[in-house]
């Protein structure tokens, strides 16, 4: 009470490059012009808040303008969700680029070790399926850490039925971060492939 609108709320209009102030809204509304839905930042209080600002003339008898009505709608939750979505989109873009680079690397490495098209197709397909198996577990865990036993089971599944009857894992069932799980999954796949060709599988 007793302060101007601009003094009371101290709104910052980032899109207006400093040319628009809170009191400008009130002046426009008092002059008879409505202003609807302009986004601003309200920095006052314990935390800054994103708000949607509107102002309209306050009309009384004989359609006379005696002031203005201003509304501020709190957009903090929506803006936070938008920022989170943008962060997730950037993270997804980063992961997709990394995955594509990994696929190219797998293709080149497979081509350098296989002499026939059929050999390349079989080896490359197996490695891509191994990569997908690890990705599926990570996606189910929202790309948080996964357990070693989960990773081993997923990578051995194409080679062995009744996995738990034929294998046991000794030691701690350690948690593995995503950046380590992807290459480790491919390593386990290569070991399983060798075992299927030359060893116990």
C-alpha positions as CSV (number, residue, x, y, z in Angstrom):
1,X,0.0,0.0,0.0
2,X,1.4,3.4,-1.0
3,X,3.8,2.0,-3.5
4,X,3.5,2.2,-7.3
5,X,3.0,-1.0,-9.2
6,X,6.6,-1.0,-10.4
7,X,7.9,-0.5,-6.8
8,X,5.7,-3.1,-5.3
9,X,6.5,-5.9,-7.8
10,X,9.8,-4.9,-9.5
11,X,8.9,-7.0,-12.6
12,X,11.7,-7.7,-15.1
13,X,10.6,-8.2,-18.7
14,X,13.5,-10.1,-20.3
15,X,12.0,-10.0,-23.8
16,X,11.7,-6.2,-23.7
17,X,15.4,-5.4,-23.3
18,X,14.8,-3.0,-20.4
19,X,12.4,-0.8,-22.4
20,X,9.3,-2.0,-20.6
21,X,8.6,-1.4,-16.9
22,X,5.8,-2.5,-14.6
23,X,4.4,0.9,-14.3
24,X,4.0,1.1,-18.1
25,X,1.4,-1.6,-17.9
26,X,-0.7,0.4,-15.4
27,X,-0.3,3.6,-17.5
28,X,-1.6,1.8,-20.6
29,X,-4.5,0.3,-18.7
30,X,-5.5,3.6,-17.1
31,X,-5.4,5.2,-20.6
32,X,-8.0,2.6,-21.6
33,X,-5.8,-0.1,-23.3
34,X,-5.8,-3.7,-22.1
35,X,-2.5,-5.6,-22.1
36,X,-2.8,-9.4,-21.9
37,X,-0.4,-12.2,-21.1
38,X,3.1,-10.8,-21.0
39,X,5.7,-13.0,-19.3
40,X,7.9,-11.4,-16.7
41,X,10.2,-12.3,-13.8
42,X,9.2,-11.2,-10.3
43,X,12.5,-11.1,-8.3
44,X,11.0,-10.0,-5.0
45,X,10.6,-12.3,-2.0
46,X,12.5,-15.4,-1.0
47,X,12.7,-16.8,-4.6
48,X,12.2,-15.3,-8.0
49,X,9.0,-16.3,-9.8
50,X,8.0,-16.4,-13.4
51,X,4.6,-14.7,-13.9
52,X,2.2,-13.9,-16.6
53,X,1.1,-10.2,-16.3
54,X,-2.1,-8.7,-17.6
55,X,-3.7,-5.3,-17.0
56,X,-7.1,-3.8,-17.9
57,X,-8.9,-0.5,-17.4
58,X,-11.1,-0.4,-14.3
59,X,-14.4,1.1,-15.6
60,X,-17.1,2.4,-13.3
61,X,-20.3,4.4,-13.9
62,X,-20.8,6.0,-17.4
63,X,-17.8,3.9,-18.6
64,X,-15.3,6.1,-16.9
65,X,-11.8,4.7,-16.3
66,X,-11.0,5.1,-12.6
67,X,-7.9,3.0,-12.4
68,X,-6.6,-0.4,-13.5
69,X,-6.9,-4.0,-12.6
70,X,-3.6,-6.0,-12.8
71,X,-3.3,-9.8,-12.5
72,X,-0.1,-11.8,-12.1
73,X,-0.4,-15.6,-12.7
74,X,2.4,-17.7,-11.2
75,X,4.1,-19.6,-14.0
76,X,6.9,-21.1,-11.8
77,X,5.8,-24.7,-12.1
78,X,5.2,-24.5,-15.8
79,X,8.5,-22.8,-16.4
80,X,10.4,-25.3,-14.3
81,X,8.8,-28.1,-16.3
82,X,9.8,-26.4,-19.5
83,X,13.4,-26.0,-18.3
84,X,13.4,-29.7,-17.3
85,X,12.1,-30.7,-20.7
86,X,14.7,-28.7,-22.5
87,X,17.4,-30.3,-20.3
88,X,16.1,-33.7,-21.1
89,X,16.0,-32.9,-24.8
90,X,19.6,-31.8,-24.8
91,X,20.6,-34.9,-22.9
92,X,18.7,-37.1,-25.4
93,X,20.4,-35.3,-28.2
94,X,23.8,-35.9,-26.6
95,X,23.1,-39.6,-26.0
96,X,21.8,-40.1,-29.5
97,X,25.0,-38.6,-31.0
98,X,27.1,-40.7,-28.7
99,X,25.2,-43.9,-29.7
100,X,25.4,-43.1,-33.4
101,X,29.2,-42.6,-33.0
102,X,29.4,-45.9,-31.2
103,X,27.5,-47.7,-33.9
104,X,29.9,-46.3,-36.6
105,X,32.8,-47.5,-34.5
106,X,31.3,-50.9,-34.1
107,X,30.7,-51.1,-37.8
108,X,34.3,-50.1,-38.7
109,X,35.8,-52.6,-36.1
110,X,33.5,-55.4,-37.3
111,X,34.4,-54.7,-41.0
112,X,38.2,-54.9,-40.1
113,X,37.9,-58.4,-38.6
114,X,35.4,-60.1,-40.9
115,X,36.2,-61.5,-44.3
116,X,32.7,-62.1,-45.6
117,X,29.4,-60.2,-45.9
118,X,27.7,-62.9,-43.9
119,X,30.3,-62.8,-41.2
120,X,30.0,-59.1,-41.0
121,X,26.2,-59.2,-40.9
122,X,26.2,-61.8,-38.1
123,X,28.9,-60.1,-35.9
124,X,27.5,-56.6,-36.5
125,X,23.9,-57.6,-35.7
126,X,25.0,-59.3,-32.5
127,X,26.9,-56.3,-31.3
128,X,24.0,-54.0,-32.1
129,X,21.6,-56.3,-30.2
130,X,24.1,-56.3,-27.3
131,X,24.1,-52.5,-27.3
132,X,20.3,-52.4,-27.4
133,X,20.1,-54.9,-24.5
134,X,22.1,-52.5,-22.3
135,X,20.1,-49.5,-23.5
136,X,16.9,-51.3,-22.6
137,X,17.9,-51.8,-19.0
138,X,19.2,-48.3,-18.7
139,X,15.9,-46.9,-20.1
140,X,14.0,-49.0,-17.6
141,X,16.1,-47.4,-14.8
142,X,15.7,-43.9,-16.2
143,X,19.4,-44.0,-17.1
144,X,20.5,-44.4,-13.5
145,X,22.9,-47.0,-12.3
146,X,22.2,-50.7,-13.0
147,X,23.4,-53.9,-11.3
148,X,26.1,-56.0,-12.7
149,X,23.9,-59.1,-12.5
150,X,21.3,-57.4,-14.6
151,X,23.8,-56.5,-17.3
152,X,25.4,-60.0,-17.4
153,X,21.9,-61.7,-17.6
154,X,20.8,-59.4,-20.5
155,X,24.0,-60.0,-22.5
156,X,24.0,-63.7,-22.0
157,X,20.3,-64.2,-22.7
158,X,20.8,-64.7,-26.5
159,X,23.4,-67.4,-25.9
160,X,22.0,-69.4,-22.9
161,X,18.6,-70.6,-21.9
162,X,17.8,-70.9,-18.2
163,X,20.6,-68.5,-17.4
164,X,20.3,-68.9,-13.6
165,X,20.7,-72.7,-13.8
166,X,24.0,-72.6,-15.6
167,X,25.7,-69.5,-14.1
168,X,26.3,-67.9,-10.8
169,X,28.1,-64.6,-10.0
170,X,30.4,-64.5,-7.0
171,X,31.1,-61.2,-5.2
172,X,29.2,-58.0,-4.7
173,X,26.4,-57.2,-7.2
174,X,27.9,-53.8,-7.8
175,X,26.1,-50.8,-9.3
176,X,27.4,-49.6,-12.6
177,X,26.9,-46.1,-14.0
178,X,25.5,-45.7,-17.6
179,X,28.7,-44.5,-19.1
180,X,30.4,-47.7,-17.9
181,X,27.5,-50.0,-18.5
182,X,27.4,-49.5,-22.3
183,X,31.1,-50.6,-23.0
184,X,31.0,-53.2,-20.3
185,X,27.8,-54.7,-21.9
186,X,29.7,-54.9,-25.2
187,X,32.7,-56.6,-23.5
188,X,30.4,-59.2,-21.9
189,X,28.9,-59.8,-25.3
190,X,32.3,-60.4,-26.9
191,X,33.3,-62.8,-24.2
192,X,30.0,-64.7,-24.6
193,X,30.5,-64.8,-28.4
194,X,34.0,-66.3,-28.0
195,X,32.6,-68.8,-25.5
196,X,29.9,-69.8,-28.0
197,X,32.5,-70.3,-30.7
198,X,35.4,-71.8,-28.8
199,X,34.5,-72.4,-25.2
200,X,31.9,-73.5,-22.6
201,X,28.9,-72.2,-24.5
